[in-house]
Amino acid sequence: MKILILGYSNLAIRKIIPAIKKLKKISFDIASISSSEKNIGHDKWYRDYDKALNNSDATIVYISLVNSKHYLYGMKALNKNKNVIIDKPFSTDFKQTINLLNLAKKKKLLISQALVFNYHKQFTLTKAILKKNKTDINKIIMNFCIPKPNKSNFKLSKKFEGGCFNDMAPYAAAMKRIFLGNKYSYSKLIMKNIKNLNESFSLIVCNKKTEFYGIFSHNSEYKNEINFLSKFYSIDLNRFSAPPSNLALTISYKKRNKIKDILVNKDDIFENFLIEFLKKLKKKRFTYYHDQIKEDSRFIDHMYKRKLIL
């Protein structure tokens, strides 16, 4: 089986290609209009995205392009009868999301968003601890802040549909879905814009049992942590949204003022995600990701339309 990677992005270089190389009997092609060919173990290198879609014998297309190209090349790949993986955000418009999902369903192709933080052992173990305690979590507090990207980064481009919200809202939506479900009684989004491009946002989402607070920024000291709080215990995680594949992590578990640090061995979230994607493809579970993507996109759309700008 072969994967065609559209876009020789920084993420492709650091995360996607190394993960693909770990998989057995999986080869890959590269399409890049901005980088010259490099010896990275690929089969073919294309200098044009459309030519790559027309000529590559890959059955899966991984779209790692700027946000504004996700929908365009997602539709093109599906129309070439390719299964599709799209870097987050899946799209920047709810109607576009529905169009992609409907076309994939019609053609019986598998499509997914590569939002992969929950494919780490850390996440699995955390959910196991939460289930074992059988006590409702009262609050979830998530901080995901990064220093301001350099001027050439597409995240600072309105044309390429950058901005903190498009970049980080998928994390907030997934957390809401996983831990609060589809229904919520209260929500609020506050966004800070600089020159018509948002650089930070915060939100609160509540249901009857749990409050979720999220703080996200493209102009802050690096911080990537999440805290689960209940009446009797708490769980603190670092590097939650983007856990590195080459480092062991620690879960800080505190119960009745006794702290226990739980070591989590290093794990590759992109490799784990790709393994699951391939399993679903083999079993022809073409709509496996649809409900997740639709619910997250609907929530993001709802929050964005109700935003309060500072």
Long-range contacts (C-beta under 8 A, 24 or more apart in sequence): 1-25, 1-26, 1-27, 1-59, 1-60, 1-278, 2-26, 2-27, 2-28, 2-29, 2-43, 2-56, 2-57, 2-58, 2-59, 2-60, 3-27, 3-28, 3-29, 3-58, 3-60, 3-61, 3-62, 4-28, 4-29, 4-30, 4-31, 4-52, 4-53, 4-56, 4-58, 4-60, 4-61, 4-62, 4-82, 5-29, 5-30, 5-31, 5-62, 5-64, 6-31, 6-49, 6-52, 6-53, 6-61, 6-62, 6-63, 6-64, 6-65, 6-73, 6-77, 7-31, 7-32, 7-63, 7-64, 7-65, 7-69, 8-32, 8-34, 8-35, 8-64, 9-64, 9-65, 9-87, 11-64, 11-87, 12-62, 12-64, 15-245, 15-270, 16-62, 16-64, 16-270, 17-41, 18-245, 18-268, 18-270, 19-245, 19-268, 19-270, 19-271, 19-273, 19-274, 20-274, 22-268, 22-271, 23-271, 23-274, 23-275, 23-278, 26-274, 26-278, 28-58, 29-56, 29-58, 31-56, 49-73, 49-76, 50-76, 53-77, 53-80, 53-82, 54-80, 58-82, 59-83, 60-84, 60-85, 60-277, 60-281, 61-85, 62-114, 63-87, 66-154, 66-157, 66-160, 66-161, 66-162, 67-92, 67-154, 67-160, 67-161, 67-162, 67-166, 68-92, 68-159, 68-160, 68-161, 69-160, 71-96, 71-99, 71-100, 74-100, 74-111, 75-99, 75-100, 75-103, 78-103, 78-104, 78-107, 78-109, 78-111, 79-103, 81-107, 81-109, 82-109, 83-109, 83-110, 83-111, 83-281, 84-109, 84-110, 84-111, 84-112, 85-111, 85-112, 85-113, 85-114, 85-277, 86-111, 86-112, 86-113, 86-114, 87-113, 87-114, 88-113, 88-114, 88-115, 88-167, 88-170, 89-113, 89-166, 89-167, 89-169, 89-170, 89-300, 90-170, 90-293, 90-296, 90-297, 91-297, 92-161, 92-166, 93-301, 94-297, 94-298, 94-300, 94-301, 97-293, 97-294, 97-297, 98-294, 98-297, 101-290, 101-293, 101-294, 104-286, 104-290, 105-286, 105-287, 105-290, 108-284, 108-286, 109-286, 110-277, 110-280, 110-281, 110-285, 110-286, 110-288, 110-289, 111-289, 111-290, 111-293, 112-277, 112-288, 112-289, 112-293, 113-170, 113-289, 113-292, 113-293, 113-296, 114-270, 114-273, 115-170, 115-171, 115-174, 116-269, 116-270, 116-272, 116-273, 117-171, 117-174, 117-240, 117-241, 117-242, 117-243, 117-269, 118-174, 118-178, 119-269, 119-270, 119-272, 119-273, 119-276, 120-243, 120-249, 120-264, 120-267, 120-269, 120-272, 121-264, 121-265, 121-267, 122-237, 122-240, 122-243, 122-249, 122-251, 122-264, 122-267, 123-240, 125-251, 125-262, 125-264, 126-228, 126-235, 126-237, 126-251, 129-235, 129-251, 129-253, 130-228, 130-235, 133-230, 133-232, 133-233, 135-230, 135-231, 135-232, 135-233, 136-209, 136-210, 136-230, 137-179, 137-209, 137-210, 137-228, 137-229, 137-230, 138-209, 138-210, 138-211, 138-229, 138-230, 138-231, 139-210, 139-211, 139-212, 139-213, 139-227, 139-228, 139-229, 140-175, 140-179, 140-210, 140-211, 140-212, 140-213, 140-226, 140-227, 140-228, 140-229, 141-213, 141-215, 141-226, 141-227, 141-229, 142-171, 142-172, 142-175, 142-212, 142-213, 142-214, 142-215, 142-225, 142-226, 142-227, 142-240, 142-241, 143-215, 143-223, 143-224, 143-225, 143-226, 144-168, 144-171, 144-214, 144-215, 144-216, 144-217, 144-223, 144-224, 144-241, 145-200, 145-215, 145-216, 145-217, 145-220, 145-221, 145-222, 145-223, 145-224, 146-217, 146-218, 146-220, 146-222, 147-219, 147-220, 147-221, 147-222, 148-199, 148-218, 148-219, 149-218, 155-218, 156-197, 156-218, 157-197, 158-196, 158-197, 162-197, 163-197, 163-198, 163-199, 163-218, 164-198, 164-199, 164-200, 164-201, 164-216, 164-217, 164-218, 165-191, 165-198, 165-201, 165-216, 165-304, 167-218, 168-201, 168-216, 169-201, 169-216, 169-300, 169-303, 169-304, 170-296, 170-300, 171-214, 171-216, 171-241, 172-203, 172-212, 172-214, 172-216, 172-300, 172-303, 173-295, 173-296, 173-297, 173-299, 173-300, 174-292, 174-296, 175-212, 175-214, 175-226, 176-205, 176-212, 176-299, 177-292, 177-295, 177-296, 177-299, 179-210, 179-212, 180-205, 180-206, 180-207, 180-210, 180-212, 181-207, 182-295, 183-207, 187-302, 187-303, 187-306, 188-306, 188-308, 189-303, 189-304, 189-306, 189-307, 189-308, 190-307, 190-308, 190-309, 190-310, 191-307, 191-308, 191-309, 191-310, 192-309, 192-310, 193-309, 193-310, 194-219, 201-307, 203-303, 232-256, 243-267, 243-269, 245-269, 245-270, 245-271
